[in-house]
Amino acid sequence: MATTPRRGLAIGILLFASFMDLLDVTIVQVALPSIGADLGASEAQLEWIVSGYMLAFAVALITGGRLGDLFGRRRIFLVGVAGFTLASAAAAFAWSGDALVVTRIAQGLFAALMVPQLLASVQALFSPRERAPMYGLIGGVSGLAAVLGPVLGGWLIDADLWGLGWRTVFLINIPVGIVIFVLAARFVPETRSPRPMRLDLVGVALLSAVVLAFMVPLVEGQSLDWPAWLWWPVAAGVVLLGVFVTHERRRMRRDGSALLPMPLFADRGFSAGIVTQAAFQGSLNAFTLPFIIYLQVGLGFDALTAGLNLLAFSLGALVGTGVVIPLVGRVGKYLVTAGALVLAAGVLWVFGVVADTGADFTGWAAVWPMLLSGLGLALLIIPLVDVALATVPVADAGAASGIYSTFQQLGAAAGVAVSTTVFFSVIGDDWSREHVLAALQASVWVSVAGFAIASLASLLLPSRSKVQAHLEEARRLAEADVEAVAVEPTPVA
């Protein structure tokens, strides 16, 4: 384990970069209507602005972590921050929908270099008994980003600083990125893995091709009027998926450095957790993005007011976190099941309020269903990783966490693509409030279907006894670490 007298400062700097990444996802969703109006972006381009970032981040995430292990986490982090800052500047000055999509993909790729270095550095700089507070801090910052993203994005757009409108949501990353780069270069220590895994660039290329083969027809289908040849990329994606799995298995047998270790997928609990994670993330985005568009386009809300409508949801999740944590060991996977069902009920309740109030809808009318949805989020997300990894060997926990993060982003991107495709298909050329409401209803049913899949998959997660054994093992290791520190000889000056 590396040591430095300023470990807390180093982690704080890395954590702030992760906060910037999380903020960038939510902040852009509020800006989409303004971006579309200013750039004349097509519906497909608006989808790619959101999902392109998530997909690029997903396919490069594990490789970004391995690059840090190989070449130094600070070095790769600095490359990621510099690239993310430059890509943000390019996004701020994008002159067309296509240009913005390209810069968003670049942002996602560089974010995949930044973000993995945070958890890896926590493991390198802190002993097991010291990591729990760090993980709690990371979770808290994630919740804070969820709260501040829509609000900050809405405020920046409405403030229209220097007449730049939506471009300020990207420009804000430039001074922040410069400060993070300077501080990281000065205070973050360089760490590497003593046994780094080799890069699986062929695996990255194959996974990227598989994702694009399925996503491009889904996103572009409506604008192309669903021609028959659009099924050819889907068929190619099925073939490429088989090639990818074969390559990963061969690579795993050869040197264990596969991008996605296939043996982990044989664990039923782990696979059920991935399905739950992907379905839940997709469902969440399937609701929030069309909801924000409806508020701004259908009801004429300004961006800040639209963003504030998600505040109760985020606050419900923050409050629920403290309630849920003590229940993980006692209730186990049924917390996840309950969370998915509560989320579905909350989303339906929100839509019911929106439909009943019509043009008279205000954010206050949906506070209670939003709070309920936030509680459902806490019920699901807090225990999910601990429960899903209960049967995964400790030695594979790092790889398993990386796979979870990858599928989390893939699920989110798929949710955006499916729901917005449905949303814009229902709207067609009629942007009246009633028609946009009907489109929102269709997206809500997509979201509810995803939550239903998540609830069913959660029933296949490891049992409560296995979760308790997993938590007990983690506690035992932490106590062993404490004892090891206690008997460590004090160095003589």
C-alpha positions, 0 to 999 in steps of 0.5 A, spaced: 500 500 500 502 506 498 503 512 503 502 519 502 501 525 508 496 528 503 492 522 502 485 525 503 487 531 499 489 526 493 482 523 494 478 529 494 481 531 488 480 525 484 473 525 487 471 532 484 473 530 477 468 524 478 463 529 481 464 533 474 463 527 470 457 525 474 454 532 473 455 532 466 451 527 465 445 530 468 446 537 466 446 535 459 439 532 459 436 539 462 439 542 456 437 538 450 431 542 448 435 548 448 440 545 444 435 542 439 432 549 438 439 552 437 443 547 433 437 545 429 439 538 431 435 532 429 431 527 434 436 522 433 442 527 434 439 529 441 439 521 443 446 521 441 448 527 445 446 523 451 447 516 449 453 517 445 457 519 452 454 513 456 456 508 450 463 511 449 464 511 457 462 504 458 466 501 452 472 504 455 471 504 462 475 497 464 481 499 459 481 506 462 482 502 469 488 498 466 491 503 463 492 506 470 495 500 473 500 499 467 502 506 466 501 510 473 494 512 475 496 519 476 499 520 469 492 517 466 488 521 470 491 527 468 491 525 460 483 524 462 482 531 465 486 534 460 482 531 454 475 531 458 477 539 458 478 540 451 473 536 449 468 540 453 471 546 450 469 543 443 462 541 445 461 549 447 463 551 441 459 546 437 456 548 430 452 543 429 448 537 432 453 532 429 459 536 431 456 536 438 455 528 438 462 527 436 465 532 442 460 528 447 463 521 445 470 524 446 468 527 453 466 520 454 472 516 452 476 521 456 472 520 462 473 513 462 480 515 463 479 519 469 473 516 473 477 509 474 483 512 477 479 514 483 477 507 486 484 504 484 487 510 488 483 508 494 485 501 494 492 503 493 492 509 498 488 506 504 488 499 508 481 495 508 479 498 514 480 505 512 476 504 505 469 504 508 468 511 509 471 513 503 466 509 499 461 512 503 464 519 501 464 517 494 456 515 494 455 521 497 458 525 492 454 521 487 448 523 490 450 530 490 451 530 483 444 527 482 441 533 486 445 539 483 446 537 475 439 538 473 438 545 478 445 547 475 444 546 468 437 549 469 440 555 472 446 556 467 441 556 461 436 561 464 442 565 466 444 566 459 451 568 461 454 572 456 448 570 451 451 563 451 445 559 453 446 552 453 454 552 451 455 554 458 454 547 461 460 545 457 464 551 458 463 551 466 468 544 465 474 548 463 476 552 469 474 546 473 478 542 469 484 546 469 484 547 477 483 539 477 489 538 473 494 543 476 492 540 483 492 533 481 499 534 478 501 537 485 498 533 490 496 526 487 501 521 488 503 516 482 501 509 484 501 502 479 498 495 480 504 490 482 501 485 477 497 489 472 493 486 467 494 486 459 490 490 455 485 487 451 484 492 445 481 487 440 476 485 446 474 493 446 474 493 438 469 487 438 465 490 444 464 497 441 462 494 434 457 490 438 454 496 441 454 500 435 451 494 431 445 494 436 444 502 438 445 505 431 439 502 428 435 503 434 437 510 434 437 512 427 431 507 425 425 512 426 429 518 422 430 513 416 423 510 417 425 503 419 427 500 412 428 493 411 436 493 411 436 496 418 436 489 420 442 487 417 447 491 422 442 487 428 444 481 424 451 483 424 451 484 431 449 477 433 455 474 429 460 479 432 457 478 439 459 470 438 466 472 436 466 477 442 465 471 447 469 466 443 475 471 444 474 473 451 474 466 453 480 464 449 483 470 452 481 468 459 484 461 458 491 464 455 493 469 460 486 471 464 486 479 461 480 478 458 476 485 458 470 481 461 472 475 464 467 470 462 467 465 468 464 470 472 457 470 468 456 463 470 455 465 477 447 466 477 447 471 482 452 475 479 449 475 472 442 477 475 445 483 478 448 485 471 441 484 468 438 488 474 443 493 474 442 495 466 434 494 467 434 499 472 439 504 469 435 504 463 428 505 466 431 511 470 433 514 464 427 512 460 423 516 465 427 522 467 429 525 460 422 524 456 419 528 463 424 533 462 423 534 455 415 534 456 416 540 462 420 544 457 416 543 451 409 541 453 408 545 458 413 551 457 417 551 463 424 554 463 430 550 464 431 551 471 424 550 473 424 543 469 430 541 473 428 543 480 422 538 479 427 532 480 430 535 486 425 531 491 427 525 487 434 526 489 432 528 496 428 522 497 434 518 495 439 521 500 434 520 505 433 513 504 440 511 504 441 512 511 434 508 512 437 502 507 444 501 509 442 497 516 437 493 513 442 490 507 444 484 511 437 483 514 433 483 508 438 482 502 435 481 495 428 483 497 430 490 498 432 490 491 426 487 489 422 492 493 426 498 490 424 496 483 417 496 485 417 502 489 420 506 483 415 503 478 409 505 482 413 512 483 413 513 476 406 511 475 404 516 480 408 522 477 405 521 471 398 520 474 399 527 477 402 530 470 396 527 466 391 529 472 393 537 472 394 538 465 397 545 463 396 547 471 401 542 473 407 545 478 413 541 481 409 541 488 404 537 485 409 531 484 413 532 490 410 526 494 411 521 488 418 524 487 420 522 494 417 515 493 421 514 487 427 517 491 426 512 496 425 506 491 432 508 488 435 508 495 432 501 496 435 498 490 441 501 489 444 501 496 444 493 497 445 491 489 452 491 489 453 487 496 448 482 494 450 481 487 457 480 489 456 475 495 458 469 491 463 472 487 470 470 490 474 476 493 480 475 488 475 477 482 471 483 486 475 488 482 473 485 475 466 484 477 465 491 479 468 494 473 463 489 469 457 492 473 460 499 472 460 497 464 453 494 464 450 500 468 452 505 463 450 500 457 443 500 460 443 507 461 444 508 454 439 503 452 434 506 456 435 513 453 435 510 446 429 506 447 424 511 450 426 517 446 425 513 440 418 511 442 417 518 445 419 521 438 415 516 434 409 518 438 410 525 437 411 525 430 410 532 427 405 534 432 408 538 438 402 540 442 401 539 449 396 533 449 401 529 444 407 530 448 403 528 454 401 521 450 409 521 448 411 521 455 406 516 457 409 511 452 416 512 455 413 511 462 410 504 460 417 503 457 420 505 464 415 501 468 417 495 463 424 495 465 423 496 472 419 490 472 424 486 469 429 489 474 424 486 480 424 479 476 431 479 475 433 481 483 429 474 485 435 470 482 440 474 486 444 471 492 440 469 498 440 473 505 444 467 508 450 468 502 449 476 503 450 475 511 456 471 510 459 476 504 458 481 509 461 477 515 467 476 511 468 483 509 468 485 517 473 479 518 478 482 513 477 489 516 478 486 523 484 482 521 487 489 517 486 492 524 490 487 528 496 487 523 496 495 524 496 494 531 502 489 531 506 493 526 513 495 529 514 502 530 519 505 526 525 508 530 527 515 529 
